Amino acid sequence: MNLEPIRTIKRQTLARITELTEQPKPSYQIDGQQVAWSEYLKQLRATVEWCNRMLVAEQPYETHSQAYT
């Protein structure tokens, strides 16, 4: 599996999180539309967690076993 797109998504998402936390904005409502920055930040963090899970799942691993006779 090509993991580069997942790494790119993770990098971009972390950059966006950095932008949002450097200059936090309050949630607000305008013309009946709700803008919830804290909810957006939560979704971005979930995206990073998903990327981490995908990257870990594709890493090679070793299984050690021992037979008893």
C-alpha positions, 0 to 999 in steps of 0.5 A: 500500500502506498502510504504517502497520501496518508502521510500527506494528509497527516502533515496537512492536518497537523499544519492546520491544527497548528494554525488554529491553535496559534490563533484560536477563534471563538465559535459563533453563529451567523445567518443561522449557520453555526461555526464551531471551531472546537468541533472542527479542531476535534475532527482534525485531531480524529483525522490525525488519529486515523492516519496514525492507525493506518500508518501503524497497521501497515508497518512490518511486524515480527511474531515470535513463537516457540513450540514445545514438544 
